[in-house]
Amino acid sequence: MQNTFVTIARYQYSSEAQIVKGRLEADGIDVFLSDNITIDTDPLVSNAIGGVKLKVLAKDEKEARNILASIQVHSLDDNGNPIICPNCGEQHISIYSTITDFKSFIAFLAGFIFGTLPFSTRYKYKCEDCSVEFPIP
């Protein structure tokens, strides 16, 4: 089992996965990307197939996960300071887009019907520790 690859991360685009792959390879870890060519050919299928999978040998999994944890970037404010969760006070905050109001929903439908990208998207923060969602100040 030590010579099999295990998936340790998934990325929506292959450019993100390539950056992390380079970092892991610099530390001597063998890395394999799965589905990156498919997503490069048609980026719209990324969510359908689960994104680009970053795989490492099972024997290197723990070390690779430690490296990923050390380089994971969380949200920062305009001054470069980490954003703090208003509920638990932790700094593990991620930003994501959401369709919550009527304007965003109509923009999504128009983009879907006409084959264009959405032009009205709302963003929120979500704490990875306590799962509280809060708006961008």
DSSP file (Angstrom, degrees, kcal/mol; ACC not computed):
  #  RESIDUE AA STRUCTURE BP1 BP2  ACC     N-H-->O    O-->H-N    N-H-->O    O-->H-N    TCO  KAPPA ALPHA  PHI   PSI    X-CA   Y-CA   Z-CA
    1    1 A M    >         0   0    0      0, 0.0     3,-1.3     0, 0.0    57,-0.3   0.000 360.0 360.0 360.0 -15.9    0.0    0.0    0.0
    2    2 A Q  T 3   +     0   0    0      1,-0.3    57,-1.1    56,-0.1    58,-0.2   0.704 360.0  55.3 -71.6 -18.2    3.0    2.3    0.4
    3    3 A N  T 3  S+     0   0    0     54,-0.1     2,-0.3    55,-0.1    -1,-0.3   0.193  89.1  95.9-100.4  16.3    3.4    2.6   -3.4
    4    4 A T  S <  S-     0   0    0     -3,-1.3    54,-2.4    52,-0.0     2,-0.3  -0.766  74.7-118.6-103.3 153.2   -0.2    3.7   -4.1
    5    5 A F  E     -A   57   0A   0     -2,-0.3     2,-0.4    52,-0.2    52,-0.2  -0.700  24.7-164.4 -90.3 141.1   -1.3    7.3   -4.6
    6    6 A V  E     -A   56   0A   0     50,-3.0    50,-2.2    -2,-0.3     2,-0.5  -0.961  24.2-116.4-122.6 144.0   -3.8    8.9   -2.2
    7    7 A T  E     +A   55   0A   0     -2,-0.4    48,-0.2    48,-0.2     3,-0.1  -0.660  35.7 167.9 -80.1 125.0   -5.7   12.1   -2.9
    8    8 A I  E     +     0   0A   0     46,-2.8     2,-0.3    -2,-0.5    -1,-0.2   0.568  63.2  11.3-113.0 -13.7   -4.8   14.8   -0.3
    9    9 A A  E     -A   54   0A   0     45,-1.2    45,-2.9     2,-0.0     2,-0.4  -0.990  56.2-148.5-159.4 157.8   -6.3   17.9   -1.9
   10   10 A R  E     -A   53   0A   0     -2,-0.3     2,-0.3    43,-0.2    43,-0.2  -0.989  14.0-168.7-130.9 141.4   -8.7   19.0   -4.7
   11   11 A Y  E     -A   52   0A   0     41,-2.2    41,-3.4    -2,-0.4    -2,-0.0  -0.965  25.4-138.1-131.3 146.5   -8.5   22.3   -6.6
   12   12 A Q  S    S+     0   0    0     -2,-0.3     2,-0.3    39,-0.2    39,-0.1   0.868  92.6  33.7 -70.7 -35.7  -11.0   23.9   -9.0
   13   13 A Y  S >> S-     0   0    0     39,-0.1     4,-1.3     1,-0.1     3,-0.5  -0.907  76.1-129.9-123.5 150.0   -8.2   24.9  -11.5
   14   14 A S  H 3> S+     0   0    0     -2,-0.3     4,-2.7     1,-0.2     5,-0.2   0.762 103.2  68.0 -70.3 -23.6   -5.0   23.2  -12.5
   15   15 A S  H 3> S+     0   0    0      2,-0.2     4,-1.6     1,-0.2    -1,-0.2   0.902 101.3  47.8 -63.1 -39.0   -3.0   26.3  -12.0
   16   16 A E  H <> S+     0   0    0     -3,-0.5     4,-1.8     1,-0.2    -1,-0.2   0.925 113.1  48.1 -64.0 -44.4   -3.6   26.2   -8.2
   17   17 A A  H  X S+     0   0    0     -4,-1.3     4,-2.7     1,-0.2    -2,-0.2   0.870 107.5  55.7 -65.6 -36.8   -2.7   22.5   -8.2
   18   18 A Q  H  X S+     0   0    0     -4,-2.7     4,-2.3     2,-0.2    -1,-0.2   0.883 105.9  51.6 -64.3 -38.0    0.5   23.1  -10.2
   19   19 A I  H  X S+     0   0    0     -4,-1.6     4,-1.6     2,-0.2    -1,-0.2   0.939 113.8  42.6 -63.6 -47.3    1.7   25.6   -7.6
   20   20 A V  H  X S+     0   0    0     -4,-1.8     4,-2.5     1,-0.2     5,-0.2   0.883 111.3  56.3 -67.6 -37.5    1.2   23.2   -4.7
   21   21 A K  H  X S+     0   0    0     -4,-2.7     4,-2.7     1,-0.2     5,-0.2   0.927 106.6  50.3 -58.2 -45.4    2.7   20.4   -6.7
   22   22 A G  H  X S+     0   0    0     -4,-2.3     4,-1.7     1,-0.2    -1,-0.2   0.881 109.9  50.4 -60.5 -39.3    5.9   22.4   -7.2
   23   23 A R  H  X S+     0   0    0     -4,-1.6     4,-0.8     2,-0.2    -1,-0.2   0.920 112.8  45.4 -65.6 -44.2    6.1   23.1   -3.5
   24   24 A L  H ><>S+     0   0    0     -4,-2.5     5,-2.0     1,-0.2     3,-0.8   0.903 111.9  51.4 -67.8 -40.7    5.7   19.5   -2.6
   25   25 A E  H ><5S+     0   0    0     -4,-2.7     3,-1.7     1,-0.2    -1,-0.2   0.833 102.2  61.1 -65.2 -31.6    8.2   18.3   -5.2
   26   26 A A  H 3<5S+     0   0    0     -4,-1.7    -1,-0.2     1,-0.3    -2,-0.2   0.784 103.7  51.0 -64.0 -26.0   10.7   20.8   -3.9
   27   27 A D  T <<5S-     0   0    0     -4,-0.8    -1,-0.3    -3,-0.8    -2,-0.2   0.268 127.0-101.8 -93.9  10.8   10.5   18.9   -0.6
   28   28 A G  T < 5S+     0   0    0     -3,-1.7     2,-0.5     1,-0.3    -3,-0.2   0.682  75.3 139.9  83.3  18.7   11.2   15.6   -2.4
   29   29 A I      < -     0   0    0     -5,-2.0     2,-0.3    -8,-0.1    -1,-0.3  -0.841  53.0-126.4 -99.3 129.5    7.6   14.3   -2.4
   30   30 A D        -     0   0    0     -2,-0.5    27,-0.8    -5,-0.0     2,-0.4  -0.588  33.3-169.0 -72.8 130.0    6.4   12.5   -5.6
   31   31 A V  E     -B   56   0A   0     -2,-0.3     2,-0.4    25,-0.2    25,-0.2  -0.947  14.1-169.9-127.5 142.9    3.2   14.2   -6.8
   32   32 A F  E     -B   55   0A   0     23,-2.7    23,-2.8    -2,-0.4     2,-0.4  -0.999  11.2-150.2-130.8 132.6    0.6   13.1   -9.4
   33   33 A L  E     -B   54   0A   0     -2,-0.4     2,-0.4    21,-0.2    21,-0.2  -0.871  11.6-159.5-102.5 136.0   -2.2   15.3  -10.7
   34   34 A S  E     +B   53   0A   0     19,-2.3    19,-2.2    -2,-0.4    -2,-0.0  -0.937  69.3   4.2-117.1 138.2   -5.5   13.7  -11.8
   35   35 A D  S  > S+     0   0    0     -2,-0.4     4,-1.9    17,-0.2     5,-0.2   0.539  86.0 124.0  70.8  10.5   -8.1   15.3  -14.2
   36   36 A N  H  > S+     0   0    0      2,-0.2     4,-2.1     1,-0.2   -22,-0.2   0.879  72.8  48.5 -68.7 -36.8   -5.9   18.4  -14.8
   37   37 A I  H  > S+     0   0    0      2,-0.2     4,-1.9     1,-0.2    -1,-0.2   0.895 110.0  52.1 -71.2 -38.4   -5.9   18.0  -18.6
   38   38 A T  H  > S+     0   0    0      1,-0.2     4,-2.1     2,-0.2    -1,-0.2   0.922 113.0  44.6 -60.5 -44.1   -9.7   17.5  -18.7
   39   39 A I  H  < S+     0   0    0     -4,-1.9    -2,-0.2     1,-0.2    -1,-0.2   0.845 110.2  54.4 -72.7 -33.9  -10.2   20.7  -16.7
   40   40 A D  H  < S+     0   0    0     -4,-2.1    -1,-0.2     1,-0.2    -2,-0.2   0.863 111.0  47.4 -64.4 -33.8   -7.7   22.6  -18.7
   41   41 A T  H  < S+     0   0    0     -4,-1.9    -2,-0.2     1,-0.3    -1,-0.2   0.901 135.0   8.6 -72.6 -41.9   -9.7   21.5  -21.8
   42   42 A D    ><  -     0   0    0     -4,-2.1     3,-1.8    -5,-0.2    -1,-0.3  -0.760  64.0-174.1-143.0  91.6  -13.1   22.5  -20.4
   43   43 A P  G >  S+     0   0    0      0, 0.0     3,-1.5     0, 0.0     4,-0.3   0.705  78.5  73.1 -62.1 -19.8  -13.0   24.4  -17.0
   44   44 A L  G 3  S+     0   0    0      1,-0.3     4,-0.3     2,-0.1     3,-0.3   0.688  90.0  58.9 -70.4 -16.2  -16.8   24.2  -16.7
   45   45 A V  G <> S+     0   0    0     -3,-1.8     4,-2.0     1,-0.2     6,-0.3   0.436  76.2  99.8 -89.4   1.4  -16.6   20.5  -15.8
   46   46 A S  H <>>S+     0   0    0     -3,-1.5     5,-2.9     1,-0.2     4,-0.6   0.918  85.4  41.5 -55.7 -50.0  -14.4   21.1  -12.8
   47   47 A N  H  45S+     0   0    0     -3,-0.3     3,-0.4    -4,-0.3    -1,-0.2   0.850 111.8  57.4 -67.6 -33.0  -17.2   20.9  -10.2
   48   48 A A  H  45S+     0   0    0     -4,-0.3    -1,-0.2     1,-0.2    -2,-0.2   0.857 114.8  35.2 -67.4 -35.2  -18.8   18.0  -12.0
   49   49 A I  H  <5S-     0   0    0     -4,-2.0    -1,-0.2    -3,-0.2    -2,-0.2   0.364 120.0-101.2-103.1   5.9  -15.8   15.7  -11.8
   50   50 A G  T  <5 -     0   0    0     -4,-0.6    -3,-0.2    -3,-0.4    -4,-0.1   0.671  58.2 -93.6  88.5  16.6  -14.5   16.9   -8.4
   51   51 A G  S   <S-     0   0    0     -5,-2.9     2,-0.5    -6,-0.3   -39,-0.2  -0.091  70.6 -31.2  75.5-174.6  -11.7   19.3   -9.6
   52   52 A V  E     -A   11   0A   0    -41,-3.4   -41,-2.2   -16,-0.1     2,-0.5  -0.705  64.6-141.6 -81.5 126.4   -8.0   18.6  -10.0
   53   53 A K  E     -AB  10  34A   0    -19,-2.2   -19,-2.3    -2,-0.5     2,-0.6  -0.804   4.9-151.4 -95.9 127.0   -6.9   15.9   -7.6
   54   54 A L  E     -AB   9  33A   0    -45,-2.9   -46,-2.8    -2,-0.5   -45,-1.2  -0.869  22.6-173.9 -95.8 118.7   -3.5   16.3   -6.0
   55   55 A K  E     +AB   7  32A   0    -23,-2.8   -23,-2.7    -2,-0.6     2,-0.3  -0.909  11.3 179.2-121.1 142.8   -2.2   12.8   -5.1
   56   56 A V  E     -AB   6  31A   0    -50,-2.2   -50,-3.0    -2,-0.4   -25,-0.2  -0.892  42.8 -81.6-131.0 163.3    0.9   11.7   -3.3
   57   57 A L  E >   -A    5   0A   0    -27,-0.8     3,-1.6    -2,-0.3     4,-0.5  -0.375  41.6-118.5 -62.8 145.0    2.3    8.3   -2.4
   58   58 A A  G >  S+     0   0    0    -54,-2.4     3,-1.0   -57,-0.3     4,-0.4   0.829 114.0  58.6 -56.2 -34.1    0.7    6.8    0.8
   59   59 A K  G 3  S+     0   0    0    -57,-1.1    -1,-0.3     1,-0.2     4,-0.2   0.742 110.3  43.1 -69.6 -21.4    4.1    6.8    2.6
   60   60 A D  G <> S+     0   0    0     -3,-1.6     4,-2.6   -58,-0.2    -1,-0.2   0.361  84.7 102.0-101.4   3.0    4.4   10.6    2.1
   61   61 A E  H <> S+     0   0    0     -3,-1.0     4,-2.6    -4,-0.5     5,-0.2   0.908  80.5  46.7 -58.6 -48.2    0.8   11.5    2.9
   62   62 A K  H  > S+     0   0    0     -4,-0.4     4,-2.0     1,-0.2    -1,-0.2   0.923 115.1  46.1 -62.6 -45.2    1.4   12.8    6.5
   63   63 A E  H  > S+     0   0    0     -4,-0.2     4,-2.0     1,-0.2    -1,-0.2   0.905 113.2  50.2 -64.2 -41.4    4.4   14.9    5.5
   64   64 A A  H  X S+     0   0    0     -4,-2.6     4,-2.5     1,-0.2    -2,-0.2   0.902 109.5  50.5 -64.8 -41.5    2.5   16.3    2.5
   65   65 A R  H  X S+     0   0    0     -4,-2.6     4,-2.4    -5,-0.2    -1,-0.2   0.880 108.8  52.6 -64.7 -37.1   -0.6   17.2    4.6
   66   66 A N  H  X S+     0   0    0     -4,-2.0     4,-1.6    -5,-0.2    -1,-0.2   0.902 110.2  47.9 -63.9 -40.6    1.7   19.0    7.1
   67   67 A I  H  X S+     0   0    0     -4,-2.0     4,-1.3     2,-0.2    -2,-0.2   0.918 111.2  50.7 -66.0 -43.0    3.2   21.0    4.2
   68   68 A L  H  X S+     0   0    0     -4,-2.5     4,-1.0     1,-0.2     3,-0.4   0.910 109.6  50.7 -60.2 -42.0   -0.2   21.9    2.9
   69   69 A A  H  < S+     0   0    0     -4,-2.4     3,-0.2     1,-0.2    -1,-0.2   0.851 108.6  52.5 -64.5 -33.8   -1.4   23.0    6.3
   70   70 A S  H  < S+     0   0    0     -4,-1.6    -1,-0.2     1,-0.2    -2,-0.2   0.758 115.8  38.5 -75.9 -23.4    1.7   25.2    6.7
   71   71 A I  H  < S+     0   0    0     -4,-1.3    -1,-0.2    -3,-0.4     2,-0.2   0.450  82.2 123.4-106.3  -0.5    1.1   27.0    3.3
   72   72 A Q     <  -     0   0    0     -4,-1.0     2,-0.5    -3,-0.2    -3,-0.0  -0.431  53.5-144.2 -65.9 129.4   -2.7   27.3    3.4
   73   73 A V        -     0   0    0     -2,-0.2     2,-0.2    19,-0.0    -1,-0.1  -0.807  13.6-164.3 -99.3 131.4   -3.7   30.9    3.1
   74   74 A H        -     0   0    0     -2,-0.5    20,-0.2     1,-0.1    18,-0.1  -0.648  38.8 -68.7-107.1 170.2   -6.6   32.3    4.9
   75   75 A S        -     0   0    0     18,-2.4     8,-1.9    -2,-0.2     2,-0.3  -0.249  47.3-166.0 -65.6 140.9   -8.5   35.5    4.3
   76   76 A L  B     -C   82   0B   0      6,-0.2    -1,-0.0    -3,-0.1     2,-0.0  -0.902  16.9-122.8-122.2 152.2   -6.8   38.8    5.0
   77   77 A D    >   -     0   0    0      4,-3.0     3,-1.8    -2,-0.3     6,-0.1  -0.186  46.2 -82.9 -82.1-175.0   -8.3   42.3    5.3
   78   78 A D  T 3  S+     0   0    0      1,-0.3    -1,-0.1     2,-0.1    -2,-0.0   0.710 130.3  52.8 -64.4 -20.6   -7.2   45.3    3.2
   79   79 A N  T 3  S-     0   0    0      2,-0.1    -1,-0.3     3,-0.0     0, 0.0   0.391 120.3-105.5 -94.5   2.2   -4.3   46.0    5.6
   80   80 A G  S <  S+     0   0    0     -3,-1.8    -2,-0.1     1,-0.3     3,-0.0   0.552  77.1 134.5  86.1   8.0   -3.0   42.4    5.4
   81   81 A N        -     0   0    0      1,-0.1    -4,-3.0    -5,-0.0    -1,-0.3  -0.677  63.4-101.4 -89.5 145.3   -4.2   41.4    8.8
   82   82 A P  B     -C   76   0B   0      0, 0.0     2,-0.3     0, 0.0    -6,-0.2  -0.363  34.5-118.2 -65.2 142.9   -6.0   38.1    9.3
   83   83 A I        -     0   0    0     -8,-1.9     2,-0.4     8,-0.2    10,-0.2  -0.665  29.0-144.7 -81.5 136.1   -9.8   38.2    9.5
   84   84 A I        -     0   0    0     -2,-0.3     7,-0.2     8,-0.1     6,-0.1  -0.852  16.1-113.1-109.2 136.8  -11.1   36.9   12.8
   85   85 A C     >  -     0   0    0      5,-2.8     4,-1.3    -2,-0.4    48,-0.0  -0.463  16.7-145.8 -65.7 129.8  -14.3   35.0   13.3
   86   86 A P  T  4 S+     0   0    0      0, 0.0    -1,-0.1     0, 0.0    -2,-0.0   0.689  95.7  46.9 -71.1 -16.0  -16.9   37.1   15.3
   87   87 A N  T  4 S+     0   0    0      3,-0.1    -2,-0.0    45,-0.1    -3,-0.0   0.924 130.8   9.0 -90.4 -52.7  -18.2   33.9   16.9
   88   88 A C  T  4 S-     0   0    0      2,-0.1    -1,-0.0    44,-0.1    -4,-0.0   0.571  89.5-124.2-110.8 -11.4  -15.1   31.9   18.0
   89   89 A G     <  +     0   0    0     -4,-1.3     2,-0.1     1,-0.2     0, 0.0   0.527  62.3 138.0  82.5   4.8  -12.2   34.3   17.5
   90   90 A E        -     0   0    0     -6,-0.1    -5,-2.8     2,-0.1    -1,-0.2  -0.352  52.9-139.1 -81.8 166.3  -10.2   32.0   15.3
   91   91 A Q        +     0   0    0     -7,-0.2     2,-1.6     1,-0.1    -8,-0.2   0.237  68.7 109.8-110.1  11.3   -8.4   33.1   12.1
   92   92 A H        +     0   0    0    -18,-0.1    36,-3.3   -10,-0.1     2,-0.4  -0.591  47.3 153.6 -89.1  77.2   -9.2   30.1    9.8
   93   93 A I  E     -D  127   0C   0     -2,-1.6   -18,-2.4    34,-0.2     2,-0.3  -0.894  24.7-168.6-114.0 134.3  -11.6   32.1    7.5
   94   94 A S  E     -D  126   0C   0     32,-2.5    32,-2.5    -2,-0.4     2,-0.4  -0.896  15.3-135.3-118.6 151.2  -12.3   31.3    3.9
   95   95 A I  E     +D  125   0C   0     -2,-0.3     2,-0.3    30,-0.2    30,-0.2  -0.838  28.5 169.5-103.5 142.8  -14.1   33.5    1.3
   96   96 A Y  E     -D  124   0C   0     28,-2.4    28,-2.6    -2,-0.4     2,-0.3  -0.984  30.3-117.3-148.1 158.1  -16.8   32.0   -1.0
   97   97 A S  E     -D  123   0C   0     -2,-0.3     2,-0.3    26,-0.2    26,-0.2  -0.690  32.5-178.8 -96.5 152.0  -19.4   33.2   -3.4
   98   98 A T  E     -D  122   0C   0     24,-2.5    24,-1.2    -2,-0.3     2,-0.7  -0.987  30.1-135.5-147.7 153.4  -23.1   32.7   -2.9
   99   99 A I        +     0   0    0     -2,-0.3    22,-0.1     1,-0.1     3,-0.0  -0.909  48.6 137.8-110.9 101.3  -26.4   33.3   -4.6
  100  100 A T        +     0   0    0     -2,-0.7     2,-0.2     0, 0.0    -1,-0.1   0.614  51.9  56.9-120.6 -20.5  -28.7   34.5   -1.8
  101  101 A D  S  > S-     0   0    0     -3,-0.2     4,-2.0     1,-0.1     5,-0.1  -0.685  85.1-107.5-115.1 170.8  -30.7   37.5   -3.1
  102  102 A F  H  > S+     0   0    0     -2,-0.2     4,-2.6     1,-0.2     5,-0.2   0.870 115.7  54.7 -63.3 -39.9  -33.0   37.9   -6.1
  103  103 A K  H  > S+     0   0    0      1,-0.2     4,-2.2     2,-0.2    -1,-0.2   0.913 110.1  46.3 -62.1 -43.6  -30.5   40.1   -8.1
  104  104 A S  H  > S+     0   0    0      2,-0.2     4,-2.3     1,-0.2    -1,-0.2   0.881 112.1  51.7 -65.6 -38.3  -27.8   37.4   -7.8
  105  105 A F  H  X S+     0   0    0     -4,-2.0     4,-2.5     2,-0.2    -2,-0.2   0.919 110.4  47.3 -65.4 -43.9  -30.3   34.7   -8.8
  106  106 A I  H  X S+     0   0    0     -4,-2.6     4,-2.7     2,-0.2     5,-0.2   0.906 112.0  50.9 -63.9 -41.4  -31.4   36.6  -11.9
  107  107 A A  H  X S+     0   0    0     -4,-2.2     4,-2.3    -5,-0.2    -1,-0.2   0.892 110.3  50.1 -62.8 -39.2  -27.8   37.2  -12.9
  108  108 A F  H  X S+     0   0    0     -4,-2.3     4,-2.4     2,-0.2    -2,-0.2   0.936 111.5  47.6 -63.8 -46.4  -27.1   33.5  -12.5
  109  109 A L  H  X S+     0   0    0     -4,-2.5     4,-2.9     2,-0.2     5,-0.2   0.919 112.0  49.6 -61.4 -44.1  -30.1   32.6  -14.6
  110  110 A A  H  X S+     0   0    0     -4,-2.7     4,-2.6     1,-0.2     6,-0.3   0.914 112.1  48.5 -62.1 -42.1  -29.1   35.1  -17.3
  111  111 A G  H  X>S+     0   0    0     -4,-2.3     5,-1.5    -5,-0.2     4,-0.9   0.884 113.1  47.9 -64.1 -38.5  -25.6   33.8  -17.4
  112  112 A F  H  <5S+     0   0    0     -4,-2.4    -2,-0.2     3,-0.2    -1,-0.2   0.923 115.4  43.8 -67.9 -44.8  -26.8   30.2  -17.6
  113  113 A I  H  <5S+     0   0    0     -4,-2.9    -2,-0.2     1,-0.2    -3,-0.2   0.916 122.4  36.3 -68.1 -44.2  -29.3   31.0  -20.4
  114  114 A F  H  <5S-     0   0    0     -4,-2.6    -1,-0.2    -5,-0.2    -2,-0.2   0.445 107.9-118.3 -93.2   0.0  -26.9   33.1  -22.5
  115  115 A G  T  <5S+     0   0    0     -4,-0.9     2,-0.2     1,-0.2    -3,-0.2   0.816  70.7 125.9  70.8  30.8  -23.8   31.1  -21.7
  116  116 A T      < -     0   0    0     -5,-1.5    -1,-0.2    -6,-0.3    -2,-0.1  -0.677  65.9 -93.0-113.0 170.9  -21.9   34.0  -20.0
  117  117 A L        -     0   0    0     -2,-0.2     2,-0.1     1,-0.1    -1,-0.1  -0.527  50.6 -93.6 -79.5 150.8  -20.3   34.3  -16.6
  118  118 A P        -     0   0    0      0, 0.0     3,-0.1     0, 0.0   -10,-0.1  -0.405  33.7-167.8 -63.7 138.9  -22.3   35.7  -13.7
  119  119 A F  S    S+     0   0    0      1,-0.2     2,-0.4   -12,-0.1   -15,-0.1   0.407  73.1  53.9-111.3   0.8  -21.9   39.4  -13.3
  120  120 A S        +     0   0    0    -16,-0.2     2,-0.4   -17,-0.1    -1,-0.2  -0.837  66.9 158.3-136.6  98.3  -23.5   39.9   -9.9
  121  121 A T        -     0   0    0     -2,-0.4     2,-0.3    -3,-0.1   -22,-0.1  -0.965  28.2-145.4-125.4 137.1  -22.0   37.7   -7.2
  122  122 A R  E     -D   98   0C   0    -24,-1.2   -24,-2.5    -2,-0.4     2,-0.4  -0.760  14.3-152.4 -97.5 146.5  -22.1   38.1   -3.5
  123  123 A Y  E     +D   97   0C   0     -2,-0.3    13,-0.7   -26,-0.2     2,-0.3  -0.926  14.1 177.9-120.6 146.2  -19.2   37.0   -1.3
  124  124 A K  E     -DE  96 135C   0    -28,-2.6   -28,-2.4    -2,-0.4     2,-0.3  -0.919  25.4-120.7-136.5 163.6  -19.2   35.9    2.3
  125  125 A Y  E     -DE  95 134C   0      9,-3.0     9,-2.4    -2,-0.3     2,-0.4  -0.803  22.5-165.1-101.7 149.9  -16.7   34.7    4.8
  126  126 A K  E     -DE  94 133C   0    -32,-2.5   -32,-2.5    -2,-0.3     2,-0.4  -0.992  18.6-130.4-137.3 129.8  -17.0   31.3    6.5
  127  127 A C  E  >  -D   93   0C   0      5,-2.5     4,-1.3    -2,-0.4   -34,-0.2  -0.631   9.1-154.0 -77.1 129.2  -15.1   30.2    9.6
  128  128 A E  T  4 S+     0   0    0    -36,-3.3    -1,-0.1    -2,-0.4   -35,-0.1   0.638  91.3  50.8 -78.5 -13.9  -13.5   26.7    9.1
  129  129 A D  T  4 S+     0   0    0    -37,-0.4    -1,-0.1     3,-0.1   -36,-0.1   0.903 128.8  12.6 -89.5 -47.5  -13.6   26.0   12.8
  130  130 A C  T  4 S-     0   0    0      2,-0.1    -2,-0.2   -40,-0.0    -1,-0.1   0.422  92.9-126.7-113.2  -0.6  -17.2   26.8   13.8
  131  131 A S     <  +     0   0    0     -4,-1.3     2,-0.3     1,-0.2    -3,-0.1   0.664  52.8 154.6  65.2  19.8  -18.8   27.1   10.4
  132  132 A V        -     0   0    0     -6,-0.0    -5,-2.5    -5,-0.0     2,-0.4  -0.631  32.6-148.0 -78.7 134.5  -20.3   30.5   11.1
  133  133 A E  E     +E  126   0C   0     -2,-0.3    -7,-0.2    -7,-0.2    -1,-0.0  -0.849  22.2 170.7-102.2 139.1  -20.9   32.6    7.9
  134  134 A F  E     -E  125   0C   0     -9,-2.4    -9,-3.0    -2,-0.4   -49,-0.0  -0.993  31.7-103.1-147.4 152.0  -20.6   36.4    8.1
  135  135 A P  E     -E  124   0C   0      0, 0.0   -11,-0.2     0, 0.0    -9,-0.0  -0.233  40.2 -96.3 -74.8 161.6  -20.6   39.2    5.5
  136  136 A I              0   0    0    -13,-0.7   -13,-0.1     1,-0.1   -41,-0.0  -0.624 360.0 360.0 -72.6 128.6  -17.6   41.0    4.2
  137  137 A P              0   0    0      0, 0.0    -1,-0.1     0, 0.0     0, 0.0   0.510 360.0 360.0 -68.4 360.0  -17.3   44.3    6.1
